Amino acid sequence: MSALFADDAIARFITHDWQLWARDDQLPPLHAATGKDWRTWLLLGGRGSGKTRAGAEWVRAVALGLWPGEPRAARIALVGPTQAHVRAVMVEGVSGLMSVHPRGERPVLEISKSQLFWPATGAIAQFFSAEDPEGLRGPQFDAAWCDELARWNRGNRAWDMLQFGLRLGTLPRQVVTTTPRATKLLKAIIADEATAITRARTVDNAAHLAPAFIAEVTRMYAGTALGRQELDGEVVTERPDSLWQRKWMVEARTRIAPEMRRIVVAVDPPVTATENADTCGIVVAGLGPDNRAYVLADRSLQGRDPATWARAVIAAFRDFAADRIVAESNQGGDLVVNVIRSVDQNAPVKKVHASRGKFARAEPIAALYAEARVVHVGEFPALENQMCDFGPEGLSEGRSPDRVDALVWALTELMLVSTRDPVIRRL
């Protein structure tokens, strides 16, 4: 039994899944690469591997002053994908904070204040949602528990705000419990020399899971990319539920485009023009003599005002001798057309309106890629990375898939919409 737990009354509440993460009395181990002390303890694990229980036990330990050789934490941040997740999973869930305390030791849930209070020590744990990063501006902490970080929609911003708030005590620490997804934020945390990492697979905690569950998920997902991520806790570079596979683009790539029968420029305009605004997706594509679509350019811009991205759209239209501009009008309606025509009043702009969700619109386009009916002329890293990270819930980091949207509109116009007889266009 770890030295963390001082008496049998507490030890009775510690099951295998916590010991799995706190094995060999390393709570947690020193960072493997540097041997230095840690600021972030990252617990990467498969579904049911005990991550939530581990996070809850750690918070209990620091709130009650049970962490070996260190003072207790007075102010703790509990950060989840949403406020509902914090309360339902991290606090009141079957492996949450209320469950891991002996009855006489449990904190008081103060719903009106969105916090837990430990009468024995005066420690307070406040609830925060990653959807509201600004909520972390102002409060300060000496400990934090971040759950399911790979699902945070505004992950980078929320993480940054939390780091500024971890400023109390002699060594503020945070524990991150998550099933991994290959987000930029998670990769950055893994690469940080102040991060200690512990891993566990779903099967490592099989003694506390239904045997039928283990058998079924192993049968269905063992050896697959999804299984490596969700069961083995691996950071899989390619998102397993993505609509697109990178090999489709690699196998059909070319360096020289044939003569095009049609060329369109598609634009997915952003709502705002601030520094952190969504990208204005601008993609140029053509229809070749072989009835395949050719992606010719990605001219997307980020954080630019409407006049700037409108000039970029017209520049792409002229550079490629396109015959049409396709513009999504959901956000700006006629204003989008007016902005483009303020640069070229004769620009042939076709408004398109999204009546279905992004994933539903993208599915038939992804099918064209699977059938080798779309070719990329050159490499478009930003666009292709976004395509390979686009799944049923959107992009991993929650941002708008602007480049993908523009691509989908361009290829829909070329391949799925009936038009007049095409004419030959030369590049």
C-alpha positions as CSV (number, residue, x, y, z in Angstrom):
1,M,0.0,0.0,0.0
2,S,1.3,3.4,-0.9
3,A,2.6,5.7,1.9
4,L,0.0,8.2,0.6
5,F,-2.7,6.5,2.6
6,A,-2.1,6.7,6.4
7,D,-4.7,4.4,7.9
8,D,-6.9,1.4,7.1
9,A,-10.1,3.5,7.1
10,I,-8.9,5.4,4.0
11,A,-7.2,2.4,2.5
12,R,-10.6,0.6,2.3
13,F,-11.7,3.1,-0.3
14,I,-8.7,2.6,-2.6
15,T,-9.4,0.1,-5.3
16,H,-7.1,-1.4,-7.9
17,D,-7.6,1.3,-10.6
18,W,-6.0,3.9,-8.3
19,Q,-3.1,1.6,-7.4
20,L,-2.6,1.0,-11.1
21,W,-1.7,4.6,-11.6
22,A,0.2,5.0,-8.3
23,R,2.2,1.8,-8.6
24,D,5.6,1.4,-6.9
25,D,5.0,4.4,-4.7
26,Q,5.8,6.7,-7.6
27,L,3.2,9.4,-7.1
28,P,3.9,10.2,-9.8
29,P,7.4,9.2,-11.0
30,L,10.0,11.9,-11.8
31,H,10.1,13.0,-15.4
32,A,11.8,10.2,-17.3
33,A,13.8,12.4,-19.6
34,T,15.2,14.8,-17.0
35,G,14.9,13.2,-13.6
36,K,13.5,16.5,-12.4
37,D,10.4,17.2,-10.3
38,W,7.1,17.6,-12.1
39,R,4.6,20.4,-12.6
40,T,2.1,18.4,-14.7
41,W,1.2,14.7,-14.1
42,L,-0.3,13.4,-17.4
43,L,-2.3,10.2,-17.0
44,L,-2.9,8.8,-20.5
45,G,-5.2,5.8,-20.5
46,G,-7.8,3.8,-22.3
47,R,-11.5,3.8,-21.5
48,G,-12.1,2.3,-18.0
49,S,-8.5,2.3,-17.0
50,G,-9.2,4.3,-13.9
51,K,-8.1,7.8,-14.9
52,T,-11.0,9.6,-13.3
53,R,-10.6,7.7,-10.0
54,A,-6.9,8.5,-10.1
55,G,-7.6,12.2,-10.6
56,A,-10.2,12.2,-7.8
57,E,-7.9,10.4,-5.4
58,W,-5.1,12.9,-6.1
59,V,-7.4,15.9,-5.4
60,R,-8.5,14.3,-2.1
61,A,-4.9,13.7,-1.1
62,V,-3.8,17.3,-1.7
63,A,-7.0,18.8,-0.2
64,L,-6.5,16.8,3.0
65,G,-2.7,17.2,3.2
66,L,-2.0,13.5,2.6
67,W,0.4,14.0,-0.3
68,P,3.8,12.8,0.9
69,G,6.2,15.5,2.0
70,E,4.1,18.4,0.9
71,P,1.6,20.9,2.4
72,R,-2.0,20.6,1.6
73,A,-3.6,22.6,-1.3
74,A,-5.9,25.4,-0.2
75,R,-7.3,26.4,-3.6
76,I,-7.9,23.8,-6.3
77,A,-9.3,24.2,-9.9
78,L,-11.4,21.4,-11.4
79,V,-11.5,21.9,-15.1
80,G,-13.5,19.8,-17.6
81,P,-14.8,20.0,-21.1
82,T,-18.0,21.6,-19.7
83,Q,-19.5,22.6,-16.4
84,A,-21.9,19.7,-16.6
85,H,-18.9,17.3,-17.0
86,V,-17.2,18.7,-14.0
87,R,-20.2,18.1,-11.7
88,A,-21.5,14.8,-13.3
89,V,-18.2,13.0,-13.8
90,M,-15.4,14.7,-11.7
91,V,-17.5,15.4,-8.6
92,E,-20.6,13.2,-8.5
93,G,-19.6,10.4,-10.8
94,V,-19.1,6.8,-9.7
95,S,-15.3,7.4,-9.6
96,G,-15.6,11.1,-8.8
97,L,-14.6,13.1,-5.7
98,M,-17.7,12.4,-3.6
99,S,-17.2,8.7,-4.1
100,V,-13.5,8.5,-3.1
101,H,-13.9,10.0,0.3
102,P,-14.9,8.1,3.4
103,R,-18.3,9.3,4.7
104,G,-17.0,11.5,7.5
105,E,-14.3,13.0,5.3
106,R,-16.4,14.1,2.3
107,P,-16.4,17.7,1.1
108,V,-19.5,19.8,1.0
109,L,-21.0,20.4,-2.5
110,E,-21.9,24.1,-2.7
111,I,-23.9,24.1,-5.9
112,S,-24.7,27.8,-5.8
113,K,-21.0,28.6,-5.7
114,S,-19.9,25.8,-8.1
115,Q,-17.4,24.5,-5.6
116,L,-16.5,21.8,-3.1
117,F,-15.5,22.8,0.5
118,W,-13.5,20.5,2.9
119,P,-14.6,21.5,6.5
120,A,-11.6,19.6,8.0
121,T,-9.0,21.7,6.2
122,G,-10.8,24.7,4.7
123,A,-9.7,23.6,1.2
124,I,-11.9,24.8,-1.7
125,A,-12.1,23.2,-5.2
126,Q,-13.8,25.5,-7.8
127,F,-15.5,24.2,-11.0
128,F,-14.5,25.6,-14.4
129,S,-15.4,24.8,-18.0
130,A,-12.9,24.8,-20.8
131,E,-15.6,26.4,-23.0
132,D,-15.2,29.6,-20.9
133,P,-11.4,30.2,-20.7
134,E,-12.0,33.7,-19.3
135,G,-13.6,32.2,-16.2
136,L,-10.1,31.2,-15.2
137,R,-8.9,34.8,-15.4
138,G,-8.6,36.1,-11.8
139,P,-8.8,33.1,-9.5
140,Q,-5.5,31.6,-8.3
141,F,-4.7,28.1,-7.2
142,D,-2.0,25.8,-5.8
143,A,-3.4,22.7,-7.5
144,A,-5.6,21.7,-10.5
145,W,-7.2,18.6,-12.0
146,C,-7.9,18.7,-15.7
147,D,-10.1,15.9,-17.0
148,E,-10.6,14.8,-20.6
149,L,-8.3,17.5,-21.9
150,A,-8.3,16.1,-25.4
151,R,-12.1,17.1,-25.6
152,W,-11.6,20.7,-24.7
153,N,-13.1,22.8,-27.4
154,R,-11.0,25.9,-26.5
155,G,-8.2,23.9,-25.1
156,N,-5.2,26.1,-25.7
157,R,-6.8,29.2,-24.4
158,A,-8.2,27.5,-21.3
159,W,-4.9,25.8,-20.6
160,D,-3.0,29.2,-20.9
161,M,-5.4,30.9,-18.5
162,L,-5.0,28.0,-16.0
163,Q,-1.2,28.3,-16.0
164,F,-1.4,32.0,-15.1
165,G,-3.6,31.0,-12.2
166,L,-1.4,28.3,-10.8
167,R,0.6,30.6,-8.6
168,L,0.0,29.7,-4.9
169,G,2.1,27.6,-2.6
170,T,5.7,26.5,-3.1
171,L,5.2,24.2,-6.0
172,P,1.8,24.5,-7.8
173,R,0.9,21.2,-9.6
174,Q,-1.8,19.9,-11.9
175,V,-3.0,16.5,-12.9
176,V,-4.3,15.8,-16.4
177,T,-6.5,12.7,-17.0
178,T,-7.5,12.0,-20.5
179,T,-8.0,9.4,-23.2
180,P,-5.6,10.8,-25.8
181,R,-6.3,12.5,-29.1
182,A,-3.5,14.0,-31.2
183,T,-4.3,17.6,-30.5
184,K,-1.6,20.3,-30.5
185,L,-2.2,21.1,-26.9
186,L,-1.7,17.4,-25.8
187,K,1.4,17.1,-27.9
188,A,2.8,20.3,-26.3
189,I,2.1,19.0,-22.8
190,I,3.8,15.6,-23.6
191,A,6.9,17.4,-24.9
192,D,7.2,19.7,-21.9
193,E,10.1,18.7,-19.6
194,A,8.0,19.5,-16.6
195,T,5.5,16.8,-17.5
196,A,5.6,13.4,-15.9
197,I,3.6,10.8,-17.8
198,T,1.9,7.6,-16.7
199,R,0.1,5.3,-19.1
200,A,-2.4,2.4,-18.7
201,R,-4.5,0.3,-21.0
202,T,-8.1,-0.7,-20.5
203,V,-7.2,-4.3,-20.0
204,D,-4.8,-3.3,-17.2
205,N,-7.9,-2.6,-15.1
206,A,-9.9,-5.6,-16.3
207,A,-10.5,-6.9,-12.8
208,H,-12.8,-3.9,-12.2
209,L,-14.6,-4.0,-15.6
210,A,-17.4,-6.2,-16.9
211,P,-15.8,-9.3,-18.6
212,A,-18.3,-9.0,-21.5
213,F,-17.2,-5.4,-22.1
214,I,-13.5,-6.4,-22.3
215,A,-14.3,-9.3,-24.6
216,E,-16.5,-7.2,-27.0
217,V,-14.3,-4.1,-27.3
218,T,-11.2,-6.3,-27.8
219,R,-13.0,-8.3,-30.5
220,M,-14.2,-5.2,-32.3
221,Y,-11.3,-2.8,-31.9
222,A,-8.0,-4.6,-31.1
223,G,-5.3,-3.6,-33.5
224,T,-7.3,-0.7,-35.0
225,A,-6.3,2.9,-34.8
226,L,-9.5,3.6,-32.7
227,G,-8.6,0.7,-30.4
228,R,-5.0,2.0,-30.0
229,Q,-6.4,5.3,-28.9
230,E,-9.5,4.4,-26.9
231,L,-8.2,1.1,-25.3
232,D,-4.5,1.4,-25.2
233,G,-4.2,5.1,-24.5
234,E,-1.9,5.8,-27.4
235,V,-1.6,9.2,-29.1
236,V,-2.5,8.2,-32.6
237,T,-1.3,10.7,-35.1
238,E,-4.1,10.1,-37.6
239,R,-7.5,10.6,-36.1
240,P,-9.3,7.2,-36.3
241,D,-12.8,8.6,-36.9
242,S,-11.7,11.1,-39.5
243,L,-13.7,11.3,-42.8
244,W,-10.4,11.4,-44.8
245,Q,-7.4,9.2,-44.9
246,R,-4.1,10.8,-45.7
247,K,-3.1,7.9,-48.0
248,W,-6.0,8.9,-50.4
249,M,-4.3,12.3,-51.0
250,V,-0.8,10.8,-51.2
251,E,-1.8,8.1,-53.7
252,A,-3.6,10.5,-56.0
253,R,-1.2,13.5,-55.8
254,T,0.2,15.0,-58.9
255,R,2.5,17.9,-59.7
256,I,1.1,19.1,-63.0
257,A,-2.6,19.8,-63.6
258,P,-4.2,18.9,-67.0
259,E,-6.4,21.4,-68.8
260,M,-9.4,22.2,-66.8
261,R,-13.0,22.0,-68.0
262,R,-14.1,24.2,-65.2
263,I,-12.5,26.1,-62.3
264,V,-14.1,27.5,-59.2
265,V,-13.0,29.5,-56.2
266,A,-14.8,28.6,-53.0
267,V,-14.8,30.9,-50.0
268,D,-16.0,30.2,-46.4
269,P,-16.0,33.6,-44.8
270,P,-15.2,34.2,-41.1
271,V,-17.7,35.9,-38.8
272,T,-15.2,38.3,-37.3
273,A,-11.8,39.7,-38.3
274,T,-10.0,39.7,-35.0
275,E,-6.5,38.1,-34.4
276,N,-8.1,35.0,-33.0
277,A,-10.9,34.8,-35.5
278,D,-11.7,31.8,-37.7
279,T,-9.7,31.4,-40.9
280,C,-11.3,32.6,-44.2
281,G,-11.2,29.4,-46.2
282,I,-10.3,30.0,-49.8
283,V,-9.8,26.9,-52.0
284,V,-9.4,26.7,-55.8
285,A,-10.4,23.5,-57.6
286,G,-11.1,22.4,-61.2
287,L,-12.8,19.7,-63.2
288,G,-10.4,17.8,-65.4
289,P,-11.0,16.1,-68.8
290,D,-11.0,12.8,-67.0
291,N,-14.0,13.9,-64.9
292,R,-11.9,14.0,-61.8
293,A,-11.7,17.0,-59.5
294,Y,-8.3,18.7,-59.1
295,V,-7.5,20.8,-56.0
296,L,-5.3,23.6,-57.4
297,A,-4.7,25.9,-54.4
298,D,-5.4,26.8,-50.8
299,R,-5.4,30.5,-50.5
300,S,-6.9,30.6,-47.0
301,L,-6.2,33.6,-44.7
302,Q,-6.5,34.0,-40.9
303,G,-7.4,37.1,-38.9
304,R,-7.9,39.4,-41.9
305,D,-10.6,42.1,-42.4
306,P,-13.3,41.5,-45.1
307,A,-11.7,43.8,-47.7
308,T,-8.4,41.8,-47.4
309,W,-9.9,38.4,-47.8
310,A,-12.2,39.6,-50.6
311,R,-9.1,40.8,-52.5
312,A,-7.5,37.4,-52.0
313,V,-10.6,35.7,-53.4
314,I,-10.6,37.9,-56.5
315,A,-6.8,37.4,-56.9
316,A,-7.4,33.6,-56.9
317,F,-10.3,34.0,-59.4
318,R,-8.0,35.9,-61.8
319,D,-4.9,33.9,-61.3
320,F,-6.6,30.6,-62.2
321,A,-9.0,32.1,-64.8
322,A,-11.9,30.7,-62.9
323,D,-15.4,30.9,-64.1
324,R,-17.2,31.1,-60.8
325,I,-16.8,32.1,-57.1
326,V,-18.8,30.0,-54.7
327,A,-19.4,31.8,-51.4
328,E,-21.2,30.4,-48.2
329,S,-23.8,32.9,-47.2
330,N,-24.9,31.5,-43.8
331,Q,-23.0,34.1,-41.8
332,G,-23.2,37.2,-43.9
333,G,-25.9,36.7,-46.6
334,D,-25.7,39.4,-49.3
335,L,-23.0,41.1,-47.4
336,V,-20.5,38.4,-48.5
337,V,-21.4,39.0,-52.1
338,N,-21.2,42.8,-51.7
339,V,-17.8,42.6,-50.1
340,I,-16.4,40.5,-53.0
341,R,-18.1,42.7,-55.6
342,S,-16.6,45.8,-53.9
343,V,-13.3,44.5,-55.3
344,D,-14.7,43.4,-58.7
345,Q,-18.2,44.4,-59.4
346,N,-18.5,41.9,-62.3
347,A,-17.3,38.9,-60.3
348,P,-19.7,35.9,-60.9
349,V,-20.6,35.0,-57.3
350,K,-22.8,32.1,-56.5
351,K,-24.3,32.1,-53.0
352,V,-24.6,28.7,-51.3
353,H,-26.5,28.2,-48.0
354,A,-25.7,25.3,-45.6
355,S,-28.9,23.5,-44.7
356,R,-27.1,20.5,-43.3
357,G,-24.3,20.1,-40.8
358,K,-20.7,20.2,-41.8
359,F,-20.1,16.5,-41.4
360,A,-23.1,15.6,-43.5
361,R,-22.0,18.0,-46.2
362,A,-18.5,16.6,-46.2
363,E,-19.4,12.9,-46.3
364,P,-20.1,12.7,-50.1
365,I,-16.9,14.6,-50.8
366,A,-14.8,12.2,-48.7
367,A,-16.4,9.4,-50.7
368,L,-15.1,10.9,-53.8
369,Y,-11.6,10.9,-52.3
370,A,-12.0,7.2,-51.3
371,E,-12.9,6.5,-55.0
372,A,-9.8,8.3,-56.2
373,R,-11.9,10.9,-58.0
374,V,-10.1,13.9,-56.4
375,V,-6.5,14.8,-57.0
376,H,-4.3,17.3,-55.2
377,V,-2.0,19.3,-57.4
378,G,0.9,19.7,-55.0
379,E,0.8,19.6,-51.3
380,F,-1.4,21.6,-49.0
381,P,-0.3,20.8,-45.4
382,A,-2.7,23.0,-43.5
383,L,-5.7,21.9,-45.5
384,E,-4.7,18.2,-45.5
385,N,-4.0,18.2,-41.8
386,Q,-7.5,19.7,-41.2
387,M,-9.1,17.1,-43.4
388,C,-7.4,14.2,-41.5
389,D,-8.5,15.7,-38.2
390,F,-12.2,16.2,-39.2
391,G,-14.6,13.8,-37.6
392,P,-18.2,13.6,-36.5
393,E,-17.6,16.2,-33.7
394,G,-15.6,18.5,-36.0
395,L,-11.9,19.2,-35.4
396,S,-10.1,17.9,-32.3
397,E,-9.4,21.4,-30.9
398,G,-12.9,22.6,-31.5
399,R,-12.1,25.3,-34.1
400,S,-14.1,25.8,-37.3
401,P,-13.0,23.6,-40.2
402,D,-12.8,26.6,-42.5
403,R,-10.4,25.1,-45.1
404,V,-12.5,21.9,-45.2
405,D,-15.7,23.9,-45.6
406,A,-14.3,25.8,-48.6
407,L,-13.0,22.5,-50.1
408,V,-16.4,20.9,-49.7
409,W,-18.2,23.8,-51.4
410,A,-15.7,23.8,-54.3
411,L,-16.0,20.1,-55.0
412,T,-19.7,20.0,-54.5
413,E,-20.1,22.7,-57.2
414,L,-17.8,20.7,-59.5
415,M,-18.8,17.1,-58.9
416,L,-22.3,17.1,-57.4
417,V,-24.2,20.0,-58.9
418,S,-25.6,19.8,-62.4
419,T,-24.3,22.8,-64.6
420,R,-24.2,24.0,-68.1
421,D,-21.8,22.4,-70.6
422,P,-18.3,23.2,-69.5
423,V,-15.7,25.0,-71.5
424,I,-11.9,24.4,-71.7
425,R,-9.9,26.5,-69.3
426,R,-6.1,26.7,-69.5
427,L,-3.9,27.3,-66.5
